[in-house]
């Protein structure tokens, strides 16, 4: 295994007359994680450029959620290091997490608060003043079509509404890097379109970077400019969407890289006529 003493990614000394190189929004080196006898992530390296809309795709059990959890301070790796905008996450997790907005998989919220209270709490927890939090909470509730349910308890929200209020909590402090694990799961098509618009504006005009994991290849192909294909805890391909997919679709390339496609033979009993 790779030791956890790797140094931050570097392009070497920069000539005085040349502009300083911008470190990646997220850089991962030699990341490992084992659960019992199962190796979930195996010596994984990944660079996410600043200002990119980065898709992370892979089959079930590929290691996507484990990778994102280790990259955002939710799960400590066995080996390897993570840098967020050039800062070592695990050397100073409290400080570096201020740069992050995270929507984890299977998010658990303080659901006995109302939607407005939950977003307000998240903003105050990030150190924002009350006036700023109040204004941003109103904006987020409106943008995510939650204004009518702002004063309802989150425990009474539908799965899609819960996902949207969790996204609002991740956005309220205007993070530099937004990491979203399956953000469109259980979200209706209209809300999904609104969220895509919000995230697109955040990247294009706000200078932010988005990492999103998804099983929907067509969505990633249309929404993202970069993509990494993960399987077996390793990166199989990474780069711009066009470079990774080549002449075909991203789904075709995904199947080619990951394999495992079956034809459904042996289910003759499903043919009713």
Secondary structure, DSSP 4 states (H G I P E B T S, - for coil): ---S-PPPP---PPPTTSPPPPPPSEEEEEEEEEETTEEEEEEEEEEE-TT-EEEEE--TTSSHHHHHHHHTTSS--SEEEEEETTEETTTSHHHHGGGEEEE-TT----TTSBHHHHHHHHHHHTT--HHHHHHHHHHHHHHTT-GGGTTSBGGGS-HHHHHHHHHHHHHTT--SEEEEESTTTT--HHHHHHHHHHHHHHHHTT--EEEEE-S-HHHHHHH-SEEEEEETTEEEEEEEHHHHHTTS-HHHHHHHHH------TT-GGG---
